[in-house]
Amino acid sequence: MRHFLLGAIAGMVLPLAAAPQLRTAEFQDSGETLINPMMGWMYEFYSDTTGNRYPLPEFTDAADNFPGNSTIYMRIPWSSLEPEEGKFTWNVVDAPAQRWIARGKKIALRFVTSGTGELEYATPKWVFDAGAKKIIVRKNGIDSREVIQDDPVFLAKLENFLRAAAKRYNGNPDVAFLDVAFGTWGEGHTLNSLKLSPEENARQARIHALLYRKHFPDTLLAISDDVIGPTTPGKDFPLMKELRELGITLRDDSVLCTRPATYHGELAQNYWPTMPVVLEHEHLAEAATKKMTWSNFLLLKTIEKYHASYLSIHDWPDSEKRILGPYLDRINRRLGYRIRPVRIDYPAEIEPGKPFSFRTVIGNAGVAPCYPGGFPAFTLKDKKGGIAAVFTDEAHDVRSLAVGRENRMPETEWQSEFRLPERGVQLPAGEYTLYFSVGSRIGTPLLALPLANSDGNKRYYVGKVSVKTDYAGSYRLRAHWIWNSANPHKNGAQTCLVRTFRLEKPCRSAVLRITADDDGEVFVNGRSAAKLEGWSRGREIDLLPLLREGENLIAVHARNIVSFSGVIGEIILEKSDGGETVYPTDAKWRGVPACDDAAWNREPAISEKWPAAKELYEFGAGPWGRGVKFYR
C-alpha cells in the first residue's frame, strides 16, 4: 500500500526506463459525481403517506439536478398499496419508479404499517375488520389506528401482502434495498405508539425481520438501529448480530436529529466491511431552523464514521443542495465507493502467441467497499471504434480494495497477464486504442469511474497499442467465388483467371486479398506475388510496389485437389483523396483458355476476348461459409 498521489493528466504516455516495452498512463480524479450500484443519495419521494413531503414539479423530474441522486426512496403505507384485500395499486410505486429506472437508477422501499400522527390507517382498515388488534394514538390532531405488531391476524395478512410484493420486487435488479418496516413509521421503535419495553420491542422486531427475509431471500434488507433503542449505547447486540448473519444491514434514521449527531457509530463497524450502511438524516429544515442540530461538518463526519453507502435527501433537493454548498462535492467524493486507477503500465506492442501484461495501480477513494465488485478489463478498439479485443482479469476484484481517510486513498498494484491466440480469432496488424473499465467477468463495464475521456459506455481512454502480426483480417463480403467456365471444377482440375484495371494516378495504398480452393499462385504484371495454400488461409498482398501507371493485370493460377473449387478475393485501391475503388472477383474476371500461353499472366491486352469467369456463389454461401481469413 502507498498513500494517494495526484497523477499527471489522464492518458499521458511516459516511457518506463525499467521496462522499455511498456508505456504508462497516469490519471487524475476528474472530480465528477458518480452514479453507481449500491451507493448514492436517496430522494424521499414518499414519507409515510402518498402525498409527497417534498414534491417535484413535473412528472419528468427525477431529482436530476441533485448530483449523486441514485435512488428513489418510497416510504409508503401498506394501506395505499392494498386498499382492499388481494386488490393492489402497484402504480403508486411503479409510476415514480420508472422515472429513476429510465435513467439507469434504482428504487428502495419501506412498507409502513404505523402512521402515528400522519394518517388514520397505515395498516389497511380491512385488516382490523378481520380481527387484528389495535390501539388509537392521537397526534397532530389525527387518531391513528396503531396495530399490535405481533397480533396473529395482522401477521397473517401482512405475510400475504409480503408474498405478493416479493413476486414483483424480490431479486428485482431495479431494487436497491428494502427496509424491514417495524414499529412507528417503520423506524424500528414504538416510542410514539405502543411504547414497548426494549426487550419486547426487540422480540417483535425479530418476528418482522424473519418474515421479510423469508419472502425476500434475494434482496438486500435493512433494519433501523432503533429496534434496540434509539440511544442505547453498545458495540453490538444479540438481535443485530442474528439479523446481520441473515444478511440484514443497518439503517440509522436519526442522523443529526439530536446532539450528539449519532448514537450507533460503534455498531456500524460490524456492518460496513461486508454490507452497505444506510443513513437518513433529520428533516433538514427542522434540524436547521427548529432543533438547531444541523451541521454540514457533522454530516460528513457521520458518513465517515459509519462508512455509509446511502444517504437521504430529506428536504426539497434544491434547498438541500443550497445548504450543503461545497460540502455536497466533498460528500459525493466519499459516500459509498470511488474506484480510481492511478497509473496503468501497458504494452506498446502485442504479438499473437506471446504473453503481454498490464500493471495497474488502483484504489478506492470512498468510505465504503465496492460491494457489487467488478473486474478490471482492457479493451482494444479499432479506428472505427469497433471493439476488437477484451481482456478481463478475473484474479482481481475491486471489492477487495481497502478504504482510507479523505484525501488518503490506499493504493494497490495489480499485475494482469494475457495472450492473443496465434490462430483462430485474431486482430489485423495495426494501431488500436486501449480503454480501461471495471465490470463483469466478460468485460461488460458496470462502474462509472472518476476519469476523463470516457467512450460513453464507462470505458476510459488509456493510450495506443500496436498489434504485430501477419494476419490482415476477415473478408469484406463483396465478391463471388469464381472459376473458369470453360474448365470443369473436378478433382485435380486447374484454372487461370485474370483481371485488368487502369491506374491513372498513384494510390495511397493498394492491396489484393485472395484465396483459392485448394491452392495456387498469384501474379501481378507477370511477376509472382504470392503462393496460395488452403482456401481458409488467404493472402493479403501489397500491390503498390508491383503496379504501374496505365493497364495492370492480376492473374491467378488455381488448382483444385479434391471436392469443391473456387477463387475469391478483391483488389482494394485507396486513392490519395481518401476514396476507395474495389474490384471483387466476379464475372468481370476472365478465364484463360490455355494456362500454358506464355503471355497469359503479363499482357493485359490479350485477355479482352477471353470468356467471362463463372460466378459460383456469393461470399458466405456455398460450402465455404464465411471462414476465409487473410494473412500477409
MARTORDO-256209 format. One record per residue (C-alpha): x, z, y. Coordinates in steps of 0.05 Angstrom, whole numbers, padded with zeros to 5 digits, always signed. Example, Ala and Ser with C-alpha at 12.3 -4.5 7.8 and 13.67 -1.06 7.14 Angstrom:
+00246+00156-00090;+00273+00143-00021;
! end
This chain:
+00000+00000+00000;+00021-00014+00071;-00011+00001+00137;-00052-00052+00172;-00013-00101+00214;-00041-00153+00261;-00025-00222+00236;-00010-00287+00272;-00061-00340+00288;-00104-00357+00227;-00076-00415+00189;-00007-00413+00220;+00043-00442+00170;+00111-00409+00165;+00165-00426+00113;+00189-00369+00069;+00264-00364+00063;+00260-00329-00004;+00211-00379-00034;+00223-00449-00006;+00166-00479-00048;+00114-00434-00013;+00081-00435+00054;+00050-00375+00090;-00016-00369+00126;-00027-00306+00167;-00095-00283+00192;-00124-00242+00248;-00192-00207+00245;-00239-00254+00282;-00279-00194+00308;-00346-00223+00287;-00402-00182+00257;-00413-00197+00183;-00477-00202+00142;-00461-00186+00070;-00496-00158+00009;-00504-00082+00002;-00488-00065+00074;-00513-00071+00145;-00564-00047+00196;-00637-00039+00174;-00693-00056+00223;-00751-00008+00212;-00809-00056+00212;-00860-00005+00187;-00851+00070+00195;-00905+00107+00155;-00961+00061+00179;-00972-00014+00181;-00974-00012+00257;-00903-00028+00279;-00869+00030+00313;-00821-00018+00346;-00857-00085+00344;-00822-00152+00350;-00854-00200+00400;-00860-00262+00355;-00873-00280+00282;-00809-00319+00285;-00769-00258+00306;-00725-00224+00253;-00684-00180+00300;-00632-00236+00302;-00607-00212+00369;-00582-00147+00338;-00513-00160+00309;-00506-00136+00237;-00581-00131+00221;-00580-00150+00147;-00643-00116+00122;-00717-00107+00139;-00738-00036+00120;-00811-00023+00107;-00833+00049+00101;-00905+00035+00083;-00963+00078+00057;-00989+00065-00013;-01059+00061+00015;-01040-00002+00054;-01018-00037-00010;-01073-00016-00058;-01135-00001-00017;-01178-00008-00080;-01154+00009-00149;-01120-00051-00180;-01130-00094-00118;-01066-00105-00079;-01049-00131-00010;-00977-00150-00020;-00979-00196+00040;-00967-00134+00082;-00896-00135+00053;-00886-00208+00037;-00902-00238+00105;-00850-00200+00146;-00801-00201+00087;-00799-00276+00088;-00771-00277+00159;-00709-00240+00135;-00704-00275+00068;-00706-00343+00102;-00643-00321+00139;-00607-00301+00075;-00621-00227+00087;-00653-00172+00044;-00713-00124+00044;-00716-00049+00029;-00778-00010+00014;-00808+00060+00013;-00879+00071-00014;-00901+00135+00021;-00956+00180-00007;-00956+00230+00050;-00973+00213+00122;-00974+00280+00157;-00996+00272+00229;-00992+00196+00223;-01055+00176+00184;-01112+00206+00145;-01096+00174+00078;-01026+00154+00056;-01046+00162-00016;-01109+00119-00024;-01176+00153-00018;-01197+00127-00086;-01142+00169-00118;-01175+00232-00091;-01243+00206-00111;-01215+00202-00182;-01199+00276-00180;-01129+00283-00151;-01119+00349-00115;-01102+00355-00041;-01095+00398+00020;-01114+00378+00091;-01060+00385+00144;-01079+00377+00217;-01023+00350+00260;-01023+00306+00323;-01099+00310+00322;-01103+00278+00253;-01130+00310+00190;-01082+00283+00137;-01101+00287+00064;-01037+00310+00030;-01036+00300-00045;-01009+00354-00091;-00945+00318-00113;-00947+00339-00186;-01022+00331-00197;-01031+00293-00263;-01087+00247-00237;-01044+00229-00178;-00982+00217-00221;-01021+00173-00270;-01048+00129-00213;-00980+00128-00179;-00948+00104-00243;-00998+00047-00248;-00980+00027-00177;-00905+00030-00190;-00914-00011-00253;-00949-00066-00212;-00897-00061-00157;-00840-00066-00207;-00866-00134-00232;-00851-00160-00162;-00791-00121-00139;-00751-00094-00198;-00688-00135-00205;-00710-00180-00148;-00647-00208-00115;-00682-00205-00047;-00689-00129-00052;-00631-00088-00027;-00657-00020-00049;-00719+00022-00059;-00729+00094-00036;-00756+00148-00083;-00813+00168-00036;-00826+00241-00049;-00855+00292+00000;-00874+00287+00073;-00866+00214+00096;-00826+00204+00032;-00767+00241+00063;-00757+00288+00004;-00783+00353+00038;-00852+00384+00046;-00838+00425+00108;-00897+00395+00147;-00946+00392+00089;-00944+00430+00023;-00887+00477+00043;-00859+00482-00027;-00803+00530-00044;-00734+00498-00052;-00738+00506-00127;-00807+00477-00133;-00790+00421-00084;-00731+00401-00128;-00772+00405-00192;-00827+00359-00166;-00778+00312-00134;-00745+00303-00202;-00812+00281-00232;-00819+00227-00180;-00747+00204-00186;-00752+00196-00261;-00817+00157-00253;-00784+00109-00204;-00723+00100-00249;-00769+00086-00309;-00802+00027-00273;-00744+00003-00231;-00685+00003-00280;-00652-00057-00247;-00659-00037-00174;-00615+00007-00131;-00655+00070-00116;-00641+00121-00061;-00668+00191-00051;-00665+00234+00011;-00618+00293+00015;-00677+00335+00038;-00701+00344-00034;-00651+00401-00039;-00665+00425+00032;-00651+00390+00098;-00599+00441+00119;-00578+00471+00052;-00502+00473+00050;-00463+00454-00011;-00416+00403-00041;-00464+00386-00098;-00529+00407-00131;-00555+00403-00203;-00613+00357-00184;-00569+00310-00144;-00518+00307-00199;-00571+00290-00251;-00602+00235-00207;-00534+00208-00189;-00519+00199-00263;-00582+00156-00265;-00555+00112-00211;-00597+00140-00154;-00557+00142-00090;-00560+00186-00028;-00601+00175+00034;-00597+00220+00096;-00658+00214+00142;-00636+00266+00192;-00573+00240+00226;-00570+00264+00299;-00637+00300+00293;-00604+00367+00308;-00537+00398+00321;-00493+00392+00281;-00505+00318+00273;-00508+00322+00196;-00511+00374+00141;-00492+00338+00077;-00427+00303+00092;-00394+00341+00034;-00450+00320-00013;-00439+00247+00006;-00368+00249-00022;-00398+00248-00092;-00434+00183-00077;-00396+00134-00035;-00339+00119-00084;-00390+00087-00131;-00456+00076-00094;-00476+00055-00023;-00498+00112+00022;-00558+00101+00067;-00566+00134+00136;-00626+00136+00182;-00613+00166+00250;-00664+00203+00293;-00713+00162+00334;-00664+00141+00388;-00710+00154+00447;-00728+00224+00423;-00656+00242+00408;-00631+00215+00474;-00686+00240+00522;-00720+00300+00489;-00674+00334+00440;-00610+00311+00475;-00577+00304+00407;-00556+00231+00414;-00482+00213+00416;-00452+00145+00402;-00387+00180+00385;-00421+00227+00334;-00459+00169+00303;-00394+00132+00290;-00362+00196+00263;-00422+00206+00217;-00414+00136+00189;-00340+00151+00177;-00356+00218+00145;-00409+00191+00098;-00373+00125+00085;-00441+00095+00099;-00462+00025+00079;-00532+00022+00111;-00556+00048+00178;-00624+00045+00211;-00644+00011+00276;-00692+00067+00296;-00717+00040+00363;-00730-00027+00395;-00669-00069+00376;-00654-00087+00448;-00657-00014+00470;-00612+00009+00414;-00562-00047+00427;-00560-00028+00501;-00550+00046+00488;-00496+00035+00436;-00458-00011+00482;-00386-00023+00458;-00398+00026+00400;-00441-00026+00366;-00380-00070+00357;-00339-00011+00331;-00394+00008+00283;-00400-00063+00257;-00326-00066+00243;-00333-00003+00199;-00403+00001+00170;-00401-00019+00096;-00341-00061+00075;-00300-00113+00112;-00256-00154+00066;-00198-00187+00103;-00137-00225+00078;-00076-00211+00120;-00029-00263+00090;-00032-00317+00036;+00031-00348+00008;+00012-00414-00024;+00047-00473-00057;+00067-00531-00014;+00061-00577-00074;+00024-00575-00140;+00043-00616-00201;-00003-00622-00262;+00022-00586-00323;+00066-00538-00283;+00045-00467-00262;+00036-00450-00189;+00018-00385-00155;-00013-00353-00094;+00008-00286-00065;-00048-00253-00026;-00042-00192+00018;-00113-00167+00028;-00151-00104+00049;-00218-00072+00063;-00226-00052+00136;-00294-00019+00126;-00312+00053+00108;-00343+00037+00040;-00321-00001-00022;-00346-00071-00033;-00398-00051-00084;-00421-00122-00103;-00348-00140-00116;-00320-00210-00114;-00262-00251-00139;-00211-00289-00096;-00218-00364-00101;-00174-00420-00075;-00209-00486-00063;-00178-00555-00051;-00218-00606-00012;-00202-00679-00004;-00201-00717+00062;-00277-00728+00060;-00290-00653+00049;-00306-00660-00024;-00288-00602-00070;-00232-00628-00114;-00209-00563-00148;-00227-00489-00150;-00181-00435-00176;-00213-00366-00186;-00172-00304-00202;-00215-00261-00247;-00159-00209-00254;-00171-00183-00183;-00236-00157-00154;-00246-00137-00081;-00287-00078-00108;-00221-00044-00123;-00194-00047-00052;-00184+00022-00020;-00216+00043+00046;-00179+00075+00103;-00186+00101+00173;-00207+00060+00233;-00151+00010+00251;-00111+00033+00190;-00131-00016+00135;-00095-00005+00069;-00065-00069+00043;-00059-00093-00029;-00017-00150-00055;-00045-00196-00109;-00008-00249-00149;-00050-00305-00177;-00023-00359-00224;-00058-00424-00243;-00044-00491-00274;-00073-00561-00268;-00082-00599-00334;-00036-00657-00347;-00094-00696-00376;-00169-00693-00370;-00199-00676-00303;-00144-00688-00252;-00131-00696-00178;-00105-00760-00149;-00038-00753-00115;-00042-00737-00041;-00055-00683+00010;-00112-00633+00004;-00139-00578+00048;-00136-00507+00020;-00191-00456+00032;-00197-00383+00012;-00262-00348-00008;-00288-00287-00045;-00346-00294-00093;-00368-00305-00164;-00325-00318-00225;-00339-00392-00219;-00315-00396-00147;-00382-00394-00110;-00368-00360-00043;-00412-00298-00034;-00379-00256+00020;-00370-00271+00094;-00300-00254+00117;-00278-00239+00189;-00237-00302+00194;-00238-00363+00238;-00242-00435+00214;-00298-00430+00162;-00324-00492+00128;-00394-00466+00139;-00400-00441+00068;-00358-00378+00070;-00293-00414+00054;-00237-00405+00104;-00181-00453+00122;-00112-00435+00096;-00068-00497+00101;-00048-00563+00068;-00026-00573-00004;+00003-00636-00035;-00012-00657-00106;+00044-00693-00141;+00020-00737-00199;+00016-00807-00224;-00059-00800-00230;-00094-00845-00179;-00167-00828-00190;-00231-00850-00225;-00264-00917-00219;-00305-00934-00157;-00365-00964-00194;-00365-01033-00161;-00343-01080-00216;-00364-01112-00283;-00328-01114-00349;-00309-01187-00357;-00279-01234-00410;-00263-01307-00416;-00328-01343-00431;-00291-01397-00469;-00257-01347-00515;-00298-01303-00562;-00281-01229-00558;-00267-01215-00631;-00213-01174-00664;-00145-01200-00645;-00172-01245-00590;-00132-01257-00526;-00155-01279-00458;-00125-01295-00390;-00163-01283-00325;-00145-01297-00253;-00169-01281-00183;-00146-01313-00118;-00154-01288-00047;-00126-01305+00020;-00087-01256+00063;-00086-01274+00137;-00057-01210+00166;-00013-01154+00139;-00052-01097+00106;-00044-01022+00116;-00049-01015+00041;-00065-01058-00019;-00077-01034-00090;-00101-01062-00155;-00138-01016-00203;-00147-01048-00270;-00152-01036-00345;-00162-01077-00408;-00192-01063-00476;-00146-01057-00513;-00081-01075-00476;-00048-01128-00433;-00002-01146-00376;-00015-01157-00301;+00019-01209-00258;+00019-01215-00182;+00041-01284-00155;+00078-01297-00220;+00114-01230-00224;+00099-01179-00278;+00069-01118-00243;+00047-01071-00299;+00032-01063-00373;-00037-01041-00395;-00042-00993-00453;-00110-00967-00474;-00175-00981-00437;-00188-00908-00414;-00119-00903-00381;-00118-00957-00328;-00065-00972-00277;-00064-00968-00201;-00013-01019-00176;+00015-01021-00105;+00007-01094-00085;+00039-01091-00016;+00110-01110-00039;+00082-01167-00082;+00033-01201-00034;+00047-01258+00015;+00012-01290+00073;-00037-01343+00051;-00063-01351-00020;-00048-01297-00072;-00060-01296-00146;-00075-01236-00191;-00071-01253-00265;-00086-01212-00327;-00066-01227-00398;-00110-01183-00442;-00113-01172-00517;-00168-01143-00560;-00142-01107-00621;-00208-01085-00652;-00282-01079-00635;-00303-01088-00562;-00262-01125-00510;-00263-01129-00434;-00225-01125-00369;-00248-01085-00308;-00217-01070-00241;-00216-01083-00167;-00168-01106-00113;-00174-01060-00052;-00145-01083+00015;-00144-01033+00072;-00139-01070+00138;-00097-01047+00197;-00161-01032+00236;-00186-00986+00181;-00234-01035+00149;-00233-01049+00074;-00242-01111+00031;-00255-01104-00043;-00250-01159-00097;-00281-01130-00161;-00278-01162-00229;-00340-01206-00234;-00359-01279-00243;-00314-01299-00185;-00255-01288-00231;-00237-01348-00274;-00219-01356-00346;-00155-01393-00363;-00166-01449-00414;-00096-01440-00443;-00053-01379-00434;+00010-01419-00453;+00003-01460-00389;+00069-01447-00352;+00036-01441-00283;-00028-01403-00300;-00004-01336-00271;+00033-01361-00209;-00002-01422-00179;-00068-01405-00144;-00090-01477-00134;-00094-01497-00207;-00148-01445-00222;-00201-01477-00177;-00233-01518-00233;-00228-01466-00288;-00294-01436-00314;-00322-01371-00286;-00308-01308-00325;-00366-01279-00364;-00396-01214-00338;-00407-01168-00398;-00432-01101-00369;-00435-01066-00302;-00388-01007-00296;-00420-00947-00331;-00457-00990-00381;-00434-01015-00449;-00390-00976-00497;-00340-00951-00445;-00387-00910-00402;-00352-00880-00341;-00289-00859-00377;-00237-00902-00341;-00183-00865-00302;-00124-00896-00265;-00051-00877-00262;+00006-00902-00220;
! end
